[in-house]
Every structure is written in C-alpha cells, then in structure tokens.
Amino acid sequence: MTDPINALATQKGWKAEEFAARVHYEGADDRYSIEYYEPSECVLYWKVKGDGSTAVPVGRETVPDPLRDRIREDLADAGVDPQIEGRSL
C-alpha cells in the first residue's frame, strides 16, 4: 500500500508533515492553504489573508472550481480516492 502523504509530497507544491500533506495556491486575488489529513481522510481549505500570517477555514463551496479540480487530480495521482475532497466534516 502506498503512503498517501509521501505520494502527495511528490505532487507539484505539496509538502509532507507527519500525518498530513499541505499545498499552497495563489490565484488572481486569493491565496489558499489546502491540507489533506490521512487519519480522518479529509481535505480542509484555508483562505490566507493579508501578509500570510493569518488563515481561516473556509467551506468548499467558496473555493474556485479549478482549484478543487486540481486537488482532486492530485489526490487521484497519489492513489487517494478523489471523492474525499467533497467529504463533509
């Protein structure tokens, strides 16, 4: 079985952090931090504000569809079921 955290860390921009993997995304006016947690098999989205020192959790429905698509693709490429991206917490 492939370790999903290490597999995600091979994807562009992803970093492994013990039981989680994180990627940062910067769009036109928005910045996000996206985290995948292996123990709970969930994806969390954080919107990064100002100078980058503050982040607040945001609902999936507020995240641009192209970013959500990319996260699902990265999950699939790492051997993680991409459907968990839409999983409610």
ROSETI-342495 format. One line per 3 residues: number of its first residue (from 1); their letters; for each residue x, y, z of C-alpha. Coordinates in Angstrom, 3 decimals, decimal comma, padded with zeros to 6 digits. Layout:
! ROSETI-342495
NUM> a> X Y Z  ...
***
This chain:
! ROSETI-342495
1> mtd> 000,000 000,000 000,000  001,326 003,422 -000,955  001,742 006,023 001,774
4> pin> -000,648 008,801 000,664  001,250 011,564 002,477  004,545 010,766 000,761
7> ala> 002,745 010,213 -002,549  001,138 013,659 -002,304  004,526 015,169 -001,431
10> tqk> 005,707 014,147 -004,917  002,958 016,273 -006,491  003,751 019,856 -007,515
13> gwk> 003,798 022,151 -004,486  002,774 019,574 -001,873  004,753 019,143 001,365
16> aee> 004,525 016,241 003,823  004,035 016,971 007,522  003,800 013,761 009,596
19> faa> 000,168 012,649 009,145  -000,823 015,471 006,781  000,134 016,971 003,441
22> rvh> -000,225 020,638 002,509  -000,140 022,713 -000,648  -000,418 026,461 -001,127
25> yeg> -002,249 028,059 -004,032  -002,239 031,662 -005,154  -004,813 032,842 -007,673
28> add> -005,554 036,306 -009,022  -006,602 037,844 -005,693  -006,901 034,839 -003,388
31> rys> -004,466 032,633 -001,538  -005,318 029,250 -000,067  -003,667 026,568 002,006
34> iey> -005,079 023,109 001,386  -004,475 020,237 003,774  -005,092 016,520 003,437
37> yep> -005,255 014,584 006,714  -004,665 010,869 006,370  -006,087 009,673 009,726
40> sec> -009,501 011,205 009,004  -009,206 011,086 005,201  -010,369 014,635 004,768
43> vly> -009,366 017,796 002,917  -009,507 021,203 004,563  -009,353 024,551 002,789
46> wkv> -007,928 027,638 004,463  -008,076 031,127 002,990  -004,875 033,031 003,683
49> kgd> -005,306 036,707 004,447  -003,062 039,742 004,346  000,628 039,088 004,779
52> gst> 000,121 035,334 005,033  000,258 035,093 008,804  -003,491 034,573 009,212
55> avp> -005,593 031,806 007,693  -009,236 030,970 008,292  -011,020 027,742 007,378
58> vgr> -013,493 028,123 004,519  -016,241 025,951 003,094  -015,653 024,094 -000,162
61> etv> -018,445 025,990 -001,869  -016,375 029,185 -001,572  -013,280 027,658 -003,220
64> pdp> -012,897 028,144 -007,002  -013,817 025,030 -009,005  -010,471 024,924 -010,882
67> lrd> -008,637 024,670 -007,555  -010,946 021,934 -006,295  -010,435 020,081 -009,597
70> rir> -006,666 020,302 -009,192  -006,847 018,964 -005,630  -008,968 016,005 -006,763
73> edl> -006,478 015,292 -009,570  -003,544 015,431 -007,148  -005,339 013,083 -004,752
76> ada> -006,061 010,610 -007,549  -002,452 010,760 -008,782  -001,321 009,956 -005,220
79> gvd> -003,643 006,948 -005,019  -006,178 008,652 -002,746  -009,876 008,445 -003,586
82> pqi> -010,582 011,913 -005,047  -014,175 011,793 -003,769  -012,951 012,520 -000,241
85> egr> -012,270 016,097 -001,365  -016,019 016,711 -001,122  -016,474 014,865 002,144
88> sl> -018,290 016,800 004,894  -016,530 017,112 008,200
***
